Amino acid sequence: MIITDLVMRIAPAIPIVTIDTGRLPASTLEMIATVEAHYGIHVERIVPDAAEVQSMMSAHGVDLFRDSVAQRMLCCNIRKVRPLARRMVAVGAYFIGIRRGQNAERENVEVFDRAGRPVKISPLAGWSVSDVADYTREFGLPRHPLYEAGYRSIGCDPCTRAVLAGEDERAGRWWWEEDAAKECGLHFSPDGRAERTVDVLLRELVA
């Protein structure tokens, strides 16, 4: 929400986009409508290729993400990474809301990531949980209802749950996995072994 609010205040002509994976919680879809009403804008929805999703489910099942880290990453690739990449082909840079304090994988994130194209800009990289809460309260931003239920990172259903006391912010993602990086490939590449496996699975599905 903070990224959207900053854009609306500084450069309202910049399009606001979100990825509708096809497995978002109903409250997230309601939140998109809330954002549109709050700012009087249209939020562009990026959606996965229906044929790719069907091919993936036919080959590996509807809930393939529970079977292995590689298959979970495959699901993320089909539903999120590939649709975003297609949308960003002609885009020079875009804003994302990740912060260094969310987990160990993000602790070194830079505000400007020029490692690839398009450039990823993380204006909240150095913000704390308190900074986010203070801004949200000061400017009266809409708040996702799942935050009130203990969620700290909201993604697909059932791949996200509420965070327990003492857990980091990303612990609710893919909570059944042990010792796996809580990333989907959207912001960071998976580990080398899993990446190779995902590449093979992707070639089998979309080649």
VOGU-3710 file (C-alpha; in Angstrom, 3 decimals, decimal comma):
1> miitdlvmri> 0,000/0,000/0,000  2,795/2,451/0,808  4,332/2,116/-2,666  0,933/2,815/-4,213  0,395/5,807/-1,949  3,806/7,277/-2,748  3,225/6,855/-6,476  -0,206/8,473/-6,261  1,304/11,467/-4,435  4,389/11,937/-6,595
11> apaipivtid> 3,749/10,456/-10,053  0,111/9,363/-10,403  0,514/8,581/-14,110  2,635/5,524/-13,269  0,463/2,410/-13,658  -0,267/0,321/-10,577  -0,064/-3,395/-11,337  -0,564/-6,555/-9,318  -0,230/-10,235/-10,105  -3,452/-12,213/-9,896
21> tgrlpastle> -2,132/-15,760/-9,736  -5,549/-17,395/-9,772  -5,027/-18,568/-6,180  -5,280/-15,320/-4,252  -7,378/-15,240/-1,056  -10,792/-13,634/-1,488  -9,770/-10,874/0,923  -6,871/-9,940/-1,372  -9,225/-9,530/-4,320  -11,424/-7,377/-2,091
31> miatveahyg> -8,349/-5,355/-1,128  -7,598/-4,636/-4,778  -11,120/-3,247/-5,140  -10,614/-1,194/-1,970  -7,414/0,324/-3,382  -9,160/1,194/-6,641  -11,990/2,908/-4,762  -9,642/4,713/-2,337  -7,528/6,294/-5,089  -10,038/6,332/-7,935
41> ihverivpda> -7,751/4,264/-10,142  -7,720/1,037/-12,095  -5,261/-1,571/-10,822  -3,894/-3,566/-13,734  -4,009/-7,310/-13,084  -1,236/-9,453/-14,512  -2,484/-13,002/-15,004  -0,713/-16,259/-15,890  -1,082/-17,968/-19,247  -4,102/-20,265/-18,881
51> aevqsmmsah> -2,601/-22,961/-21,101  0,617/-23,022/-19,050  -1,337/-23,309/-15,795  -3,447/-26,149/-17,187  -0,395/-27,977/-18,528  1,325/-27,658/-15,141  -1,664/-28,970/-13,210  -2,208/-31,824/-15,660  1,414/-32,899/-15,276  1,871/-32,392/-11,534
61> gvdlfrdsva> -1,532/-31,929/-9,890  -3,447/-28,955/-8,531  -1,428/-28,737/-5,297  1,984/-29,589/-6,776  3,671/-26,981/-4,556  3,401/-29,320/-1,570  5,402/-32,115/-3,199  8,837/-30,452/-3,442  10,585/-27,093/-3,368  11,272/-27,397/-7,105
71> qrmlccnirk> 7,588/-27,944/-7,887  6,612/-25,069/-5,609  9,021/-22,851/-7,537  7,600/-24,158/-10,796  4,131/-23,080/-9,658  5,491/-19,646/-8,719  7,236/-19,386/-12,085  4,116/-20,224/-14,071  1,760/-18,110/-11,978  3,987/-15,142/-11,118
81> vrplarrmva> 7,484/-14,936/-12,580  6,674/-15,578/-16,230  3,566/-13,322/-16,327  5,526/-10,481/-14,718  8,435/-10,940/-17,132  6,060/-10,734/-20,102  4,503/-7,535/-18,751  7,861/-5,904/-18,071  9,441/-6,471/-21,499  9,214/-2,798/-22,485
91> vgayfigirr> 9,516/-1,364/-18,954  12,752/0,295/-17,831  12,182/0,113/-14,064  9,542/-0,721/-11,502  8,928/-0,355/-7,773  8,630/-3,245/-5,317  7,887/-3,208/-1,597  10,481/-5,585/-0,138  12,401/-4,629/3,016  15,706/-5,816/4,461
101> gqnaerenve> 14,157/-6,762/7,777  11,706/-9,276/6,323  14,117/-12,225/6,402  17,750/-13,228/5,933  17,417/-13,558/2,151  16,504/-9,858/1,925  18,904/-8,312/4,418  21,275/-7,032/1,711  18,696/-5,774/-0,765  19,677/-2,508/-2,441
111> vfdragrpvk> 17,312/0,357/-3,165  18,332/0,151/-6,840  18,931/-3,322/-8,243  20,588/-2,867/-11,635  21,701/-6,487/-11,966  19,160/-7,103/-14,702  16,456/-5,399/-16,725  14,141/-3,895/-15,842  15,736/-2,172/-12,850  14,045/-3,020/-9,553
121> isplagwsvs> 13,588/-0,121/-7,142  12,932/-0,891/-3,461  12,195/2,462/-1,796  11,228/0,734/1,462  14,403/-1,346/1,705  15,556/0,339/4,905  12,129/0,664/6,522  11,219/-1,196/9,703  7,879/-2,723/10,674  7,290/0,349/12,837
131> dvadytrefg> 8,030/2,679/9,919  5,407/0,903/7,823  2,836/0,997/10,632  3,509/4,685/11,339  3,108/5,701/7,683  -0,039/3,600/7,294  -1,583/5,198/10,375  -0,476/8,767/9,608  -1,925/8,775/6,105  -4,944/6,581/6,814
141> lprhplyeag> -4,096/3,916/4,249  -6,396/0,933/3,705  -5,086/-2,134/5,533  -5,385/-5,697/4,268  -7,753/-7,593/6,599  -5,379/-10,577/6,809  -2,856/-8,409/8,676  -5,379/-8,178/11,483  -5,449/-11,995/11,510  -1,695/-12,243/12,108
151> yrsigcdpct> -0,402/-12,398/8,532  2,816/-10,480/7,838  3,391/-11,569/4,235  0,389/-12,271/2,043  0,525/-14,445/-1,047  -1,455/-17,292/-2,513  -3,848/-19,582/-0,685  -2,856/-21,993/0,874  0,806/-20,984/0,526  0,541/-18,303/3,230
161> ravlageder> -0,500/-18,498/6,862  -0,418/-16,235/9,896  2,984/-15,778/11,561  3,504/-17,202/15,030  5,173/-15,378/17,912  8,929/-15,202/17,439  8,864/-16,056/13,718  10,220/-13,742/11,045  7,885/-11,946/8,683  8,265/-14,456/5,857
171> agrwwweeda> 7,832/-17,582/8,011  4,200/-17,834/6,945  5,204/-18,449/3,329  5,368/-22,120/2,272  5,247/-22,954/5,967  5,438/-26,747/5,434  8,965/-26,489/3,994  12,057/-26,877/6,160  15,320/-25,013/5,527  14,110/-23,605/2,193
181> akecglhfsp> 14,529/-19,968/1,172  11,213/-18,158/1,516  11,423/-16,689/-1,970  9,594/-17,554/-5,169  12,051/-16,381/-7,812  10,138/-13,150/-8,381  12,790/-11,134/-6,564  15,672/-13,592/-6,223  16,851/-16,659/-8,095  16,377/-19,934/-6,212
191> dgraertvdv> 19,411/-21,986/-5,187  21,374/-23,537/-8,061  20,089/-27,097/-7,689  16,446/-26,076/-7,497  16,901/-23,572/-10,307  18,178/-26,252/-12,652  15,275/-28,507/-11,722  12,762/-25,739/-12,322  14,353/-24,941/-15,687  13,927/-28,564/-16,757
201> llrelva> 10,302/-28,645/-15,591  9,576/-25,384/-17,392  11,067/-26,644/-20,655  8,947/-29,756/-20,449  5,780/-27,685/-20,036  6,247/-24,692/-22,321  8,882/-25,643/-24,911
//
